[in-house]
Amino acid sequence: MEFKLVDLGGDAFAFRNERDGKTIAEITWTILGNVMAMDHTFVSPDLRGQGVAKKLLDRAATHARENELKMEPICSYVVTAFERYSEYDDLKV
């Protein structure tokens, strides 16, 4: 599944996948200095349980590493993933 980087205006961005013009998966953040404040994760009900949220977070993590950014978990999914997976330890504020 491909995720497109979307500028939401101001300092807000997202990685998003759309089908038929409708968002089916998305992770959003606001840039605060060199920190991505991860504030929302959405996966369409028909895709849940397939690891799509983790793929979104992995894509955002790659973006953070490529741009020398850190990540602050705000949304419940990212908070849980940061607690569960040590692979994100290098991105923690």
NUGU-966239 format. One record per residue: x, y, z of N, C-alpha, C, O in turn; residue number from 1. Coordinates in steps of 0.2 Angstrom, whole numbers, plus 5000, padded with zeros to 4 digits. Example, Ala and Ser with C-alpha at 12.3 -4.5 7.8 and 13.67 -1.06 7.14 Angstrom:
BEGIN
+------+------+------+------+------+------+------+------+------+------+------+------+-----+
:  nxx :  nyy :  nzz : caxx : cayy : cazz :  cxx :  cyy :  czz :  oxx :  oyy :  ozz :   i :
+------+------+------+------+------+------+------+------+------+------+------+------+-----+
: 5066 : 4972 : 5039 : 5062 : 4978 : 5039 : 5066 : 4984 : 5039 : 5071 : 4983 : 5042 :   1 :
: 5064 : 4989 : 5035 : 5068 : 4995 : 5036 : 5064 : 5000 : 5039 : 5067 : 5006 : 5040 :   2 :
+------+------+------+------+------+------+------+------+------+------+------+------+-----+
***
This chain:
BEGIN
+------+------+------+------+------+------+------+------+------+------+------+------+-----+
:  nxx :  nyy :  nzz : caxx : cayy : cazz :  cxx :  cyy :  czz :  oxx :  oyy :  ozz :   i :
+------+------+------+------+------+------+------+------+------+------+------+------+-----+
: 5004 : 4994 : 5000 : 5000 : 5000 : 5000 : 5004 : 5006 : 5000 : 5009 : 5007 : 5004 :   1 :
: 5003 : 5011 : 4995 : 5007 : 5017 : 4995 : 5004 : 5022 : 4999 : 4998 : 5023 : 4999 :   2 :
: 5008 : 5027 : 5002 : 5005 : 5032 : 5006 : 5008 : 5039 : 5003 : 5014 : 5039 : 5002 :   3 :
: 5004 : 5043 : 5001 : 5006 : 5050 : 4998 : 5007 : 5055 : 5004 : 5003 : 5056 : 5008 :   4 :
: 5012 : 5059 : 5003 : 5013 : 5064 : 5008 : 5009 : 5070 : 5006 : 5009 : 5072 : 5000 :   5 :
: 5005 : 5073 : 5010 : 5000 : 5078 : 5009 : 5002 : 5084 : 5014 : 5002 : 5083 : 5020 :   6 :
: 5002 : 5090 : 5011 : 5003 : 5096 : 5015 : 4996 : 5098 : 5016 : 4992 : 5100 : 5012 :   7 :
: 4994 : 5098 : 5023 : 4987 : 5100 : 5025 : 4987 : 5108 : 5026 : 4981 : 5110 : 5028 :   8 :
: 4992 : 5111 : 5026 : 4992 : 5119 : 5027 : 4995 : 5120 : 5034 : 4995 : 5116 : 5038 :   9 :
: 4998 : 5126 : 5034 : 5001 : 5128 : 5040 : 5007 : 5123 : 5041 : 5011 : 5122 : 5037 :  10 :
: 5007 : 5120 : 5047 : 5013 : 5116 : 5049 : 5010 : 5108 : 5049 : 5013 : 5104 : 5052 :  11 :
: 5004 : 5107 : 5046 : 5001 : 5100 : 5047 : 5002 : 5096 : 5040 : 5002 : 5099 : 5035 :  12 :
: 5004 : 5090 : 5041 : 5005 : 5086 : 5036 : 5002 : 5079 : 5037 : 5000 : 5077 : 5043 :  13 :
: 5002 : 5075 : 5032 : 4999 : 5068 : 5032 : 5002 : 5063 : 5027 : 5005 : 5065 : 5022 :  14 :
: 5002 : 5057 : 5029 : 5003 : 5052 : 5024 : 4996 : 5049 : 5023 : 4993 : 5047 : 5028 :  15 :
: 4994 : 5048 : 5017 : 4987 : 5046 : 5016 : 4987 : 5041 : 5010 : 4991 : 5042 : 5005 :  16 :
: 4982 : 5037 : 5010 : 4980 : 5033 : 5004 : 4973 : 5034 : 5003 : 4969 : 5034 : 5008 :  17 :
: 4971 : 5035 : 4997 : 4964 : 5036 : 4995 : 4962 : 5031 : 4990 : 4966 : 5028 : 4986 :  18 :
: 4955 : 5029 : 4990 : 4952 : 5025 : 4985 : 4946 : 5028 : 4983 : 4942 : 5030 : 4987 :  19 :
: 4945 : 5029 : 4977 : 4939 : 5032 : 4974 : 4938 : 5039 : 4977 : 4932 : 5041 : 4978 :  20 :
: 4943 : 5043 : 4978 : 4943 : 5050 : 4981 : 4941 : 5050 : 4988 : 4940 : 5055 : 4991 :  21 :
: 4941 : 5044 : 4992 : 4940 : 5044 : 4999 : 4946 : 5042 : 5003 : 4949 : 5037 : 5001 :  22 :
: 4948 : 5045 : 5008 : 4953 : 5043 : 5012 : 4952 : 5036 : 5016 : 4946 : 5036 : 5019 :  23 :
: 4956 : 5031 : 5015 : 4955 : 5025 : 5018 : 4960 : 5023 : 5023 : 4959 : 5019 : 5027 :  24 :
: 4966 : 5027 : 5023 : 4971 : 5027 : 5028 : 4975 : 5033 : 5029 : 4976 : 5036 : 5024 :  25 :
: 4976 : 5035 : 5035 : 4980 : 5042 : 5036 : 4983 : 5042 : 5042 : 4980 : 5040 : 5047 :  26 :
: 4989 : 5045 : 5043 : 4992 : 5047 : 5049 : 4994 : 5055 : 5048 : 4997 : 5056 : 5043 :  27 :
: 4992 : 5059 : 5053 : 4994 : 5066 : 5053 : 4998 : 5068 : 5058 : 4999 : 5065 : 5064 :  28 :
: 5001 : 5074 : 5057 : 5006 : 5077 : 5062 : 5006 : 5084 : 5061 : 5005 : 5087 : 5055 :  29 :
: 5009 : 5088 : 5066 : 5010 : 5095 : 5065 : 5018 : 5095 : 5067 : 5020 : 5092 : 5071 :  30 :
: 5021 : 5099 : 5063 : 5028 : 5100 : 5064 : 5029 : 5106 : 5069 : 5027 : 5111 : 5068 :  31 :
: 5033 : 5104 : 5074 : 5035 : 5109 : 5080 : 5042 : 5109 : 5080 : 5045 : 5105 : 5084 :  32 :
: 5045 : 5114 : 5077 : 5053 : 5114 : 5077 : 5055 : 5108 : 5073 : 5054 : 5107 : 5067 :  33 :
: 5059 : 5103 : 5076 : 5061 : 5097 : 5073 : 5057 : 5091 : 5076 : 5060 : 5085 : 5076 :  34 :
: 5051 : 5092 : 5078 : 5047 : 5087 : 5081 : 5041 : 5086 : 5077 : 5037 : 5091 : 5075 :  35 :
: 5039 : 5080 : 5075 : 5033 : 5078 : 5072 : 5028 : 5076 : 5078 : 5029 : 5071 : 5081 :  36 :
: 5023 : 5080 : 5079 : 5018 : 5079 : 5084 : 5013 : 5075 : 5081 : 5008 : 5077 : 5077 :  37 :
: 5013 : 5068 : 5082 : 5009 : 5063 : 5079 : 5002 : 5063 : 5082 : 5001 : 5061 : 5088 :  38 :
: 4997 : 5066 : 5079 : 4991 : 5068 : 5082 : 4985 : 5064 : 5080 : 4979 : 5064 : 5083 :  39 :
: 4985 : 5060 : 5074 : 4979 : 5056 : 5072 : 4981 : 5051 : 5067 : 4985 : 5051 : 5063 :  40 :
: 4978 : 5045 : 5069 : 4979 : 5039 : 5064 : 4972 : 5036 : 5062 : 4968 : 5035 : 5067 :  41 :
: 4971 : 5035 : 5056 : 4964 : 5033 : 5054 : 4965 : 5027 : 5049 : 4969 : 5028 : 5044 :  42 :
: 4961 : 5022 : 5050 : 4961 : 5016 : 5045 : 4954 : 5014 : 5044 : 4950 : 5013 : 5049 :  43 :
: 4952 : 5014 : 5038 : 4945 : 5012 : 5036 : 4943 : 5005 : 5040 : 4947 : 5001 : 5040 :  44 :
: 4937 : 5005 : 5042 : 4935 : 4999 : 5045 : 4936 : 4992 : 5041 : 4938 : 4987 : 5044 :  45 :
: 4936 : 4992 : 5035 : 4937 : 4986 : 5031 : 4944 : 4985 : 5030 : 4946 : 4979 : 5028 :  46 :
: 4949 : 4989 : 5032 : 4956 : 4987 : 5032 : 4959 : 4986 : 5039 : 4965 : 4984 : 5040 :  47 :
: 4955 : 4987 : 5044 : 4958 : 4986 : 5051 : 4960 : 4979 : 5052 : 4957 : 4974 : 5049 :  48 :
: 4965 : 4978 : 5056 : 4967 : 4971 : 5058 : 4972 : 4968 : 5053 : 4974 : 4962 : 5053 :  49 :
: 4974 : 4973 : 5048 : 4979 : 4970 : 5043 : 4985 : 4974 : 5043 : 4990 : 4973 : 5039 :  50 :
: 4987 : 4977 : 5049 : 4993 : 4980 : 5050 : 4994 : 4987 : 5046 : 5000 : 4989 : 5045 :  51 :
: 4989 : 4990 : 5044 : 4989 : 4996 : 5040 : 4991 : 5002 : 5044 : 4995 : 5006 : 5042 :  52 :
: 4989 : 5002 : 5050 : 4991 : 5008 : 5055 : 4999 : 5007 : 5056 : 5002 : 5013 : 5056 :  53 :
: 5001 : 5001 : 5057 : 5009 : 5001 : 5058 : 5012 : 5003 : 5052 : 5018 : 5006 : 5052 :  54 :
: 5010 : 5001 : 5046 : 5013 : 5003 : 5040 : 5013 : 5011 : 5039 : 5018 : 5014 : 5037 :  55 :
: 5008 : 5014 : 5041 : 5007 : 5021 : 5041 : 5013 : 5024 : 5046 : 5016 : 5029 : 5044 :  56 :
: 5013 : 5021 : 5052 : 5018 : 5024 : 5056 : 5025 : 5023 : 5054 : 5029 : 5027 : 5055 :  57 :
: 5026 : 5017 : 5051 : 5033 : 5015 : 5048 : 5035 : 5020 : 5043 : 5040 : 5022 : 5042 :  58 :
: 5030 : 5022 : 5039 : 5031 : 5027 : 5033 : 5033 : 5034 : 5036 : 5038 : 5037 : 5034 :  59 :
: 5029 : 5036 : 5041 : 5031 : 5042 : 5045 : 5037 : 5042 : 5048 : 5041 : 5047 : 5048 :  60 :
: 5039 : 5036 : 5051 : 5046 : 5035 : 5055 : 5051 : 5036 : 5050 : 5056 : 5039 : 5051 :  61 :
: 5051 : 5033 : 5044 : 5056 : 5034 : 5038 : 5056 : 5041 : 5036 : 5062 : 5043 : 5036 :  62 :
: 5051 : 5044 : 5036 : 5051 : 5052 : 5034 : 5055 : 5056 : 5040 : 5059 : 5060 : 5038 :  63 :
: 5053 : 5054 : 5046 : 5057 : 5057 : 5051 : 5064 : 5056 : 5051 : 5068 : 5061 : 5052 :  64 :
: 5066 : 5050 : 5050 : 5073 : 5048 : 5050 : 5077 : 5052 : 5044 : 5082 : 5054 : 5045 :  65 :
: 5074 : 5052 : 5038 : 5076 : 5055 : 5032 : 5077 : 5062 : 5033 : 5082 : 5066 : 5030 :  66 :
: 5073 : 5066 : 5037 : 5073 : 5073 : 5038 : 5076 : 5075 : 5045 : 5075 : 5081 : 5047 :  67 :
: 5079 : 5070 : 5049 : 5082 : 5071 : 5055 : 5077 : 5074 : 5060 : 5079 : 5079 : 5064 :  68 :
: 5071 : 5071 : 5060 : 5066 : 5074 : 5065 : 5065 : 5069 : 5070 : 5066 : 5063 : 5070 :  69 :
: 5062 : 5071 : 5076 : 5059 : 5066 : 5081 : 5052 : 5066 : 5081 : 5049 : 5070 : 5077 :  70 :
: 5049 : 5061 : 5085 : 5042 : 5061 : 5084 : 5039 : 5061 : 5092 : 5042 : 5057 : 5096 :  71 :
: 5034 : 5064 : 5093 : 5030 : 5065 : 5099 : 5023 : 5061 : 5098 : 5019 : 5064 : 5094 :  72 :
: 5022 : 5056 : 5102 : 5016 : 5052 : 5101 : 5010 : 5056 : 5105 : 5011 : 5057 : 5111 :  73 :
: 5005 : 5057 : 5101 : 4999 : 5061 : 5104 : 4993 : 5056 : 5103 : 4989 : 5055 : 5108 :  74 :
: 4992 : 5054 : 5097 : 4986 : 5049 : 5096 : 4987 : 5043 : 5100 : 4993 : 5040 : 5100 :  75 :
: 4982 : 5039 : 5102 : 4982 : 5033 : 5106 : 4986 : 5028 : 5102 : 4990 : 5024 : 5105 :  76 :
: 4985 : 5027 : 5095 : 4989 : 5022 : 5092 : 4996 : 5023 : 5092 : 5000 : 5018 : 5094 :  77 :
: 4999 : 5029 : 5091 : 5006 : 5030 : 5091 : 5009 : 5029 : 5098 : 5014 : 5027 : 5099 :  78 :
: 5005 : 5032 : 5103 : 5007 : 5031 : 5110 : 5008 : 5023 : 5111 : 5013 : 5021 : 5114 :  79 :
: 5003 : 5019 : 5110 : 5004 : 5012 : 5111 : 5010 : 5009 : 5107 : 5013 : 5005 : 5109 :  80 :
: 5010 : 5011 : 5101 : 5016 : 5008 : 5096 : 5023 : 5010 : 5099 : 5027 : 5006 : 5099 :  81 :
: 5023 : 5016 : 5102 : 5030 : 5018 : 5105 : 5031 : 5014 : 5111 : 5037 : 5012 : 5112 :  82 :
: 5026 : 5012 : 5115 : 5027 : 5008 : 5121 : 5029 : 5001 : 5119 : 5033 : 4997 : 5122 :  83 :
: 5026 : 4998 : 5113 : 5026 : 4991 : 5111 : 5032 : 4989 : 5107 : 5035 : 4984 : 5108 :  84 :
: 5034 : 4994 : 5103 : 5040 : 4992 : 5098 : 5046 : 4997 : 5100 : 5046 : 5003 : 5100 :  85 :
: 5052 : 4993 : 5101 : 5058 : 4997 : 5102 : 5061 : 5000 : 5096 : 5065 : 5004 : 5096 :  86 :
: 5058 : 4998 : 5090 : 5061 : 5001 : 5084 : 5060 : 5008 : 5083 : 5063 : 5011 : 5078 :  87 :
: 5056 : 5011 : 5087 : 5055 : 5018 : 5087 : 5059 : 5022 : 5092 : 5058 : 5028 : 5092 :  88 :
: 5063 : 5019 : 5096 : 5066 : 5022 : 5101 : 5071 : 5028 : 5099 : 5071 : 5033 : 5103 :  89 :
: 5074 : 5027 : 5093 : 5078 : 5033 : 5091 : 5074 : 5039 : 5089 : 5077 : 5044 : 5088 :  90 :
: 5068 : 5039 : 5088 : 5063 : 5044 : 5086 : 5060 : 5048 : 5092 : 5057 : 5053 : 5091 :  91 :
: 5061 : 5045 : 5098 : 5057 : 5048 : 5104 : 5060 : 5055 : 5106 : 5067 : 5055 : 5105 :  92 :
: 5056 : 5059 : 5108 : 5059 : 5066 : 5110 : 5062 : 5065 : 5117 : 5064 : 5070 : 5120 :  93 :
+------+------+------+------+------+------+------+------+------+------+------+------+-----+
***
